[in-house]
Amino acid sequence: MDKGHRKVPGRRKIARHDVARRLDDYLHHRLTLDEFVDWVESVVMEAEFEQADARMLRDVVGRIGLADVKAFGMSWEDCEDFLGRLGYQVNVNVSEARPPA
């Protein structure tokens, strides 16, 4: 492998769609920020990135990994940027909430 990286048998591969799916889960409140950051940290320690996108994936995942640190955080614009870099477009659907009964 290049740059001293060697493939470790049995390590899961992480691709753009894996990170985008988890980011979508976070934005739809199916994952808390802590759960999302925990997943990212496990990916960094235990997985390997798809070679073609490895640099971009490491950058996006590295930034998400800091999201639970108050000084860094993660804004809506950050999420939109990450998804764009991952090859996804963000669409927002706003609907009127029903008044309480």
Backbone as JSON Lines, residues from 0, in Angstrom:
{"i":0,"aa":"M","n":[0.84,-1.19,0.0],"ca":[0.0,0.0,0.0],"c":[0.88,1.24,0.0]}
{"i":1,"aa":"D","n":[0.28,2.34,-0.38],"ca":[1.03,3.58,-0.45],"c":[1.2,4.22,0.93]}
{"i":2,"aa":"K","n":[2.22,5.05,1.06],"ca":[2.46,5.87,2.26],"c":[2.5,5.06,3.55]}
{"i":3,"aa":"G","n":[2.95,3.83,3.47],"ca":[3.11,3.04,4.67],"c":[1.83,2.45,5.24]}
{"i":4,"aa":"H","n":[0.69,2.68,4.6],"ca":[-0.56,2.09,5.08],"c":[-0.64,0.66,4.57]}
{"i":5,"aa":"R","n":[-0.99,-0.22,5.45],"ca":[-1.17,-1.6,4.99],"c":[-2.6,-2.02,5.28]}
{"i":6,"aa":"K","n":[-3.08,-2.86,4.42],"ca":[-4.45,-3.34,4.57],"c":[-4.49,-4.38,5.68]}
{"i":7,"aa":"V","n":[-5.41,-4.21,6.59],"ca":[-5.58,-5.16,7.68],"c":[-6.79,-6.02,7.37]}
{"i":8,"aa":"P","n":[-6.6,-7.34,7.26],"ca":[-7.73,-8.22,6.94],"c":[-8.85,-8.08,7.97]}
{"i":9,"aa":"G","n":[-10.08,-8.08,7.48],"ca":[-11.23,-8.04,8.38],"c":[-11.66,-6.65,8.79]}
{"i":10,"aa":"R","n":[-10.91,-5.63,8.45],"ca":[-11.33,-4.26,8.78],"c":[-12.44,-3.85,7.84]}
{"i":11,"aa":"R","n":[-13.46,-3.23,8.39],"ca":[-14.56,-2.79,7.54],"c":[-14.14,-1.58,6.73]}
{"i":12,"aa":"K","n":[-14.68,-1.5,5.54],"ca":[-14.42,-0.38,4.64],"c":[-15.5,0.67,4.85]}
{"i":13,"aa":"I","n":[-15.09,1.92,4.93],"ca":[-16.01,3.03,5.07],"c":[-15.97,3.84,3.78]}
{"i":14,"aa":"A","n":[-17.16,4.06,3.22],"ca":[-17.29,4.81,1.97],"c":[-18.11,6.08,2.22]}
{"i":15,"aa":"R","n":[-18.18,6.9,1.19],"ca":[-18.94,8.16,1.28],"c":[-20.34,7.92,1.82]}
{"i":16,"aa":"H","n":[-21.03,6.92,1.29],"ca":[-22.43,6.7,1.67],"c":[-22.57,6.32,3.14]}
{"i":17,"aa":"D","n":[-21.55,5.68,3.73],"ca":[-21.63,5.32,5.16],"c":[-21.63,6.58,6.03]}
{"i":18,"aa":"V","n":[-20.74,7.5,5.71],"ca":[-20.66,8.75,6.49],"c":[-21.9,9.6,6.25]}
{"i":19,"aa":"A","n":[-22.34,9.67,4.99],"ca":[-23.54,10.46,4.66],"c":[-24.77,9.9,5.37]}
{"i":20,"aa":"R","n":[-24.89,8.58,5.42],"ca":[-26.05,7.96,6.1],"c":[-26.06,8.3,7.58]}
{"i":21,"aa":"R","n":[-24.9,8.24,8.22],"ca":[-24.83,8.59,9.65],"c":[-25.1,10.07,9.87]}
{"i":22,"aa":"L","n":[-24.63,10.91,8.99],"ca":[-24.9,12.34,9.1],"c":[-26.4,12.6,8.93]}
{"i":23,"aa":"D","n":[-27.03,11.9,8.01],"ca":[-28.47,12.01,7.83],"c":[-29.2,11.55,9.09]}
{"i":24,"aa":"D","n":[-28.74,10.45,9.68],"ca":[-29.33,9.97,10.94],"c":[-29.22,11.03,12.03]}
{"i":25,"aa":"Y","n":[-28.08,11.68,12.11],"ca":[-27.88,12.73,13.11],"c":[-28.84,13.91,12.85]}
{"i":26,"aa":"L","n":[-28.91,14.35,11.6],"ca":[-29.77,15.5,11.27],"c":[-31.25,15.21,11.49]}
{"i":27,"aa":"H","n":[-31.64,13.94,11.39],"ca":[-33.03,13.56,11.63],"c":[-33.27,13.08,13.06]}
{"i":28,"aa":"H","n":[-32.32,13.33,13.93],"ca":[-32.42,13.02,15.36],"c":[-32.57,11.53,15.65]}
{"i":29,"aa":"R","n":[-32.06,10.7,14.74],"ca":[-32.02,9.26,15.0],"c":[-30.74,8.88,15.74]}
{"i":30,"aa":"L","n":[-29.78,9.8,15.76],"ca":[-28.53,9.67,16.52],"c":[-28.31,10.96,17.28]}
{"i":31,"aa":"T","n":[-27.85,10.86,18.51],"ca":[-27.45,12.06,19.23],"c":[-26.05,12.46,18.75]}
{"i":32,"aa":"L","n":[-25.63,13.65,19.1],"ca":[-24.29,14.09,18.74],"c":[-23.25,13.16,19.36]}
{"i":33,"aa":"D","n":[-23.44,12.78,20.61],"ca":[-22.5,11.88,21.27],"c":[-22.42,10.52,20.56]}
{"i":34,"aa":"E","n":[-23.57,9.99,20.14],"ca":[-23.58,8.71,19.42],"c":[-22.88,8.83,18.07]}
{"i":35,"aa":"F","n":[-23.1,9.95,17.39],"ca":[-22.47,10.19,16.09],"c":[-20.95,10.28,16.26]}
{"i":36,"aa":"V","n":[-20.51,11.06,17.23],"ca":[-19.07,11.21,17.47],"c":[-18.45,9.88,17.89]}
{"i":37,"aa":"D","n":[-19.16,9.1,18.71],"ca":[-18.66,7.77,19.09],"c":[-18.48,6.89,17.87]}
{"i":38,"aa":"W","n":[-19.44,6.92,16.94],"ca":[-19.32,6.14,15.71],"c":[-18.1,6.58,14.92]}
{"i":39,"aa":"V","n":[-17.94,7.9,14.79],"ca":[-16.8,8.44,14.05],"c":[-15.48,7.99,14.69]}
{"i":40,"aa":"E","n":[-15.41,8.07,16.0],"ca":[-14.18,7.65,16.69],"c":[-13.9,6.16,16.47]}
{"i":41,"aa":"S","n":[-14.94,5.33,16.45],"ca":[-14.73,3.9,16.2],"c":[-14.27,3.67,14.76]}
{"i":42,"aa":"V","n":[-14.78,4.45,13.83],"ca":[-14.37,4.35,12.43],"c":[-12.88,4.68,12.31]}
{"i":43,"aa":"V","n":[-12.46,5.73,12.96],"ca":[-11.05,6.13,12.89],"c":[-10.15,5.04,13.45]}
{"i":44,"aa":"M","n":[-10.59,4.39,14.51],"ca":[-9.76,3.37,15.17],"c":[-9.83,2.0,14.5]}
{"i":45,"aa":"E","n":[-11.0,1.64,13.96],"ca":[-11.22,0.25,13.57],"c":[-11.5,0.02,12.09]}
{"i":46,"aa":"A","n":[-11.67,1.06,11.32],"ca":[-12.07,0.87,9.92],"c":[-11.0,1.42,8.98]}
{"i":47,"aa":"E","n":[-11.24,1.18,7.73],"ca":[-10.35,1.7,6.7],"c":[-11.23,2.39,5.66]}
{"i":48,"aa":"F","n":[-10.76,3.51,5.15],"ca":[-11.53,4.29,4.2],"c":[-11.32,3.77,2.78]}
{"i":49,"aa":"E","n":[-12.38,3.87,1.98],"ca":[-12.25,3.55,0.56],"c":[-11.11,4.38,-0.01]}
{"i":50,"aa":"Q","n":[-10.21,3.73,-0.7],"ca":[-8.98,4.36,-1.17],"c":[-9.23,5.61,-2.02]}
{"i":51,"aa":"A","n":[-10.18,5.55,-2.94],"ca":[-10.41,6.67,-3.85],"c":[-10.81,7.95,-3.13]}
{"i":52,"aa":"D","n":[-11.44,7.83,-1.97],"ca":[-11.93,9.0,-1.23],"c":[-11.27,9.15,0.13]}
{"i":53,"aa":"A","n":[-10.2,8.43,0.37],"ca":[-9.62,8.36,1.71],"c":[-9.26,9.73,2.28]}
{"i":54,"aa":"R","n":[-8.63,10.58,1.51],"ca":[-8.21,11.9,2.02],"c":[-9.42,12.72,2.44]}
{"i":55,"aa":"M","n":[-10.43,12.79,1.57],"ca":[-11.62,13.58,1.87],"c":[-12.37,12.97,3.06]}
{"i":56,"aa":"L","n":[-12.51,11.64,3.09],"ca":[-13.2,10.99,4.2],"c":[-12.49,11.23,5.52]}
{"i":57,"aa":"R","n":[-11.17,11.13,5.53],"ca":[-10.4,11.4,6.76],"c":[-10.62,12.83,7.23]}
{"i":58,"aa":"D","n":[-10.67,13.77,6.29],"ca":[-10.87,15.18,6.64],"c":[-12.27,15.4,7.23]}
{"i":59,"aa":"V","n":[-13.3,14.87,6.57],"ca":[-14.68,15.05,7.05],"c":[-14.86,14.35,8.39]}
{"i":60,"aa":"V","n":[-14.43,13.1,8.48],"ca":[-14.59,12.34,9.72],"c":[-13.79,12.99,10.85]}
{"i":61,"aa":"G","n":[-12.6,13.47,10.55],"ca":[-11.79,14.15,11.57],"c":[-12.48,15.37,12.12]}
{"i":62,"aa":"R","n":[-13.11,16.13,11.25],"ca":[-13.82,17.34,11.69],"c":[-15.06,16.98,12.51]}
{"i":63,"aa":"I","n":[-15.8,15.95,12.08],"ca":[-16.98,15.52,12.84],"c":[-16.56,15.01,14.22]}
{"i":64,"aa":"G","n":[-15.41,14.38,14.3],"ca":[-14.91,13.86,15.57],"c":[-14.68,14.93,16.62]}
{"i":65,"aa":"L","n":[-14.56,16.19,16.18],"ca":[-14.38,17.3,17.12],"c":[-15.69,18.0,17.47]}
{"i":66,"aa":"A","n":[-16.78,17.54,16.9],"ca":[-18.07,18.24,17.04],"c":[-18.58,18.29,18.47]}
{"i":67,"aa":"D","n":[-18.13,17.35,19.31],"ca":[-18.61,17.35,20.69],"c":[-17.76,18.23,21.6]}
{"i":68,"aa":"V","n":[-16.75,18.89,21.03],"ca":[-15.92,19.83,21.79],"c":[-16.52,21.22,21.6]}
{"i":69,"aa":"K","n":[-16.87,21.87,22.69],"ca":[-17.6,23.13,22.63],"c":[-16.92,24.17,21.72]}
{"i":70,"aa":"A","n":[-15.61,24.22,21.75],"ca":[-14.88,25.2,20.95],"c":[-15.05,24.97,19.44]}
{"i":71,"aa":"F","n":[-15.36,23.74,19.05],"ca":[-15.49,23.44,17.63],"c":[-16.95,23.36,17.21]}
{"i":72,"aa":"G","n":[-17.74,22.52,17.86],"ca":[-19.15,22.38,17.51],"c":[-19.34,21.92,16.08]}
{"i":73,"aa":"M","n":[-20.59,21.92,15.65],"ca":[-20.91,21.56,14.26],"c":[-22.19,22.28,13.89]}
{"i":74,"aa":"S","n":[-22.1,23.18,12.95],"ca":[-23.25,23.99,12.54],"c":[-24.0,23.32,11.39]}
{"i":75,"aa":"W","n":[-25.17,23.85,11.1],"ca":[-25.95,23.37,9.95],"c":[-25.11,23.53,8.68]}
{"i":76,"aa":"E","n":[-24.42,24.66,8.56],"ca":[-23.59,24.9,7.39],"c":[-22.47,23.87,7.27]}
{"i":77,"aa":"D","n":[-21.9,23.47,8.42],"ca":[-20.89,22.41,8.4],"c":[-21.47,21.12,7.84]}
{"i":78,"aa":"C","n":[-22.65,20.75,8.33],"ca":[-23.31,19.51,7.87],"c":[-23.59,19.58,6.37]}
{"i":79,"aa":"E","n":[-24.07,20.72,5.92],"ca":[-24.35,20.9,4.49],"c":[-23.07,20.77,3.68]}
{"i":80,"aa":"D","n":[-21.99,21.36,4.18],"ca":[-20.69,21.27,3.51],"c":[-20.2,19.82,3.46]}
{"i":81,"aa":"F","n":[-20.28,19.13,4.59],"ca":[-19.84,17.73,4.64],"c":[-20.61,16.89,3.62]}
{"i":82,"aa":"L","n":[-21.93,17.03,3.62],"ca":[-22.74,16.25,2.68],"c":[-22.4,16.59,1.24]}
{"i":83,"aa":"G","n":[-22.16,17.85,0.94],"ca":[-21.74,18.25,-0.4],"c":[-20.42,17.6,-0.8]}
{"i":84,"aa":"R","n":[-19.48,17.6,0.11],"ca":[-18.19,16.97,-0.15],"c":[-18.32,15.46,-0.33]}
{"i":85,"aa":"L","n":[-19.32,14.88,0.32],"ca":[-19.57,13.45,0.2],"c":[-20.37,13.11,-1.06]}
{"i":86,"aa":"G","n":[-20.79,14.14,-1.8],"ca":[-21.51,13.92,-3.05],"c":[-23.03,13.93,-2.91]}
{"i":87,"aa":"Y","n":[-23.51,14.56,-1.85],"ca":[-24.95,14.6,-1.6],"c":[-25.44,16.04,-1.57]}
{"i":88,"aa":"Q","n":[-26.69,16.22,-1.92],"ca":[-27.34,17.53,-1.89],"c":[-28.33,17.54,-0.74]}
{"i":89,"aa":"V","n":[-28.38,18.64,-0.02],"ca":[-29.31,18.77,1.1],"c":[-30.58,19.43,0.62]}
{"i":90,"aa":"N","n":[-31.71,18.82,0.97],"ca":[-33.02,19.4,0.69],"c":[-33.76,19.52,2.02]}
{"i":91,"aa":"V","n":[-34.32,20.68,2.26],"ca":[-35.04,20.92,3.51],"c":[-36.52,20.99,3.19]}
{"i":92,"aa":"N","n":[-37.32,20.3,3.99],"ca":[-38.76,20.32,3.84],"c":[-39.35,20.87,5.13]}
{"i":93,"aa":"V","n":[-40.01,21.99,5.03],"ca":[-40.63,22.61,6.2],"c":[-42.14,22.51,6.05]}
{"i":94,"aa":"S","n":[-42.8,22.08,7.1],"ca":[-44.25,21.98,7.08],"c":[-44.81,22.62,8.34]}
{"i":95,"aa":"E","n":[-46.02,23.09,8.22],"ca":[-46.67,23.74,9.35],"c":[-46.98,22.72,10.43]}
{"i":96,"aa":"A","n":[-46.63,23.06,11.65],"ca":[-46.93,22.18,12.79],"c":[-48.39,22.37,13.18]}
{"i":97,"aa":"R","n":[-49.01,21.31,13.58],"ca":[-50.38,21.42,14.07],"c":[-50.37,22.03,15.47]}
{"i":98,"aa":"P","n":[-51.31,22.93,15.71],"ca":[-51.39,23.47,17.07],"c":[-51.79,22.37,18.05]}
{"i":99,"aa":"P","n":[-51.34,22.47,19.29],"ca":[-51.71,21.45,20.29],"c":[-53.22,21.38,20.44]}
{"i":100,"aa":"A","n":[-53.72,20.19,20.66],"ca":[-55.17,20.0,20.81],"c":[-55.66,20.46,22.14]}
